[in-house]
């Protein structure tokens, strides 16, 4: 590829408009500044998403017959949130809710864009947690209940800690995905990295800012996944004796 | 009577696993249950611990009906310990935490006191050096001994042992049975489901042969093993080469 691509007839033009060194160095600091907003949205959305997802997953996994209506509600909620593209929820919630005439600061598209992310990703990640909860063997529940722990205590001390450990890899997968979807919030106004890249692109008629944005995303997402792998491996070493080669 | 079962019935689908079982166990008695796989030994113990709701009949603990629908099972389970065939230790907790979890969360003991109880019980069963280990780092025999300690730490009045050596290598069975022998010495009431005929004969005050969801024959171990009166018992003992 390295040999073949530069021989393509229009390569020099593509190279100039996507990989211009000058444009890269010019846009990079601006994009990095704009990226701070992405990180902020990610940082405040993630705890809310995890909390909502856990709540939904626990409610859906509950065995109390009295909670049947709540289970039905949660199933419906997850189906609806997952069944519609994230970008549509960002439009609907981000434009719709402030439209009812909220005052500042409650009419900010940033706020409602984040809320849309929380509500949709909460539903996605709830299913990840539920799969984790279901994967803990019934005998663990039996052992816990036989010691006199209540359903709630069993969930908190025995089921959830094991469930969460098991779903860390798919969870990280979704968080990396979230880190990228944060950029969708730009479509309803806030100037974050993707929008800033668009502005730079338009100004200089050059696509390099998009490549720069991609590099900046990778600078965050790759360390994020590597760190998770490391933490998981460490946990495995700590709690088990031997590993099969 | 410490424990009494009257006409207990339990079905899974159309299969009746317990078909009107009656049983009386006095305080301090050690009763073993033998019988082929599927004869209801495990289900019987799980019903007594209220892990399985019974379909019909009555279970009494110290004369109180514990099988009533809607009764909070947690205070009752504190009084009845159970040890499972597959150990069921909590893999994400150290040995110590496995033991202290219910002590602190159910009995409301302080951490110090709970740790002290765990330590002294582990010492008593020669497991003191494993206190910080995780279940995965222990042999099957050690795991099962920890599981017994975990149940014992709650000071139950009745211990249910559900085929606790069935998942172990033959060479590890001995150390677990030694623990049960020691328990018998402490005078706790025990119900044991087992495939270890020799052990049942040695440790039990009474042996019950289960067949078709009922107690087909019961008696002192010597009598039941050497001179069974029921044809089904004879056939079963012949099948297991006893």
Interface residues (C-beta under 8 A of the other chain):
Chain A: X139 X140 X142 X143 X144 X145 X146 X147 X148 X149 X150 X153 X157 X158 X161 X162 X165 X238 X239 X240 X241
Chain B: X46 X49 X51 X73 X74 X75 X77 X78 X81 X82 X84 X86 X88 X89 X90 X91 X92 X101 X102 X105 X106 X107 X134 X136 X137 X147 X150 X151 X154
